[in-house]
Amino acid sequence: MLPEWSSKTQRYQSGPAKHNVTRVFQQNTMLPEYSSKTQRYQSGPAKHNVTRVFQQNTTLPEWSIKTQCYQSGPAKHNATRVVKQNTTLPEWSSKTQFYQSGPAKHNATGVVQQNTMLPEWSSKTQRYQSGPAERCFTRVVQQNTTL
């Protein structure tokens, strides 16, 4: 449950902590655990420097591969070259994506998404809004299995 991420050379600050991530392959679902090729991590009021990280975290059903970062709660999600499968929340997967939950905006470009819960989408250049959230997609390929 760390707030705010993204990809490719990134600077992140949560409280007294800075996170610098470059070319990250991350699966983070709840805890700040890591496994990687080259990575530097310190908990508490810490700095996180990650380079080419392959990470698996198994508590929440959130993400998967190719440069991605995630924040729960009222959060911002900046992902570049992300391929994601999410089966519980109406969140995303994309190449370049900006996501914030709650009253949020969703901007995705080159998205390949599988969402298996909400009857929302479909394909190629699409714009979607649900509640106070705007979702803008370009080149979207999505599978939804509820309808």
Steps between C-alpha positions, in 0.01 A plus 500: 500500500752755395364812338597624160712336238599497147762380263812582310717734700256613764514707808259416775454642844270366770548669831873521565578241231622540145464230240703501181409228256642431157379225269303324770333164464280495806221299649398688810176421669539611854833480674826670408684171438728458204705271292704633214805511290638832615306659782544710807229511762465631853183501708385771736596856405693361211624543149410247237730475203400225263652415166370221281302346783307177478266499795229271623268581784212271576252665735271691264372395156633803327769491236747336291782572264699745294580829665214571734425657832188514710355686793185403686249735656456846346810453294674585179618229269760579239593204289699469182506187288280313746334168434253423774232253589260613767198292597347692789525873444418702190861604474730472203783386300670711237808626339477858620231545760403740773251373751352636818230328701201676650395809301776438253617533145621206300724564204628198315685466174572173329304302758462126514257428778317205644234586752274223623262673733342816368297508178674805375702500183609402167750591238708749305498868582239531769395746762323384811366671807362324808379717786731795568782334306610560145680231311661583170643218293679490171571177318327290763466126465293359782324185599215506745327180606199617695256581219 
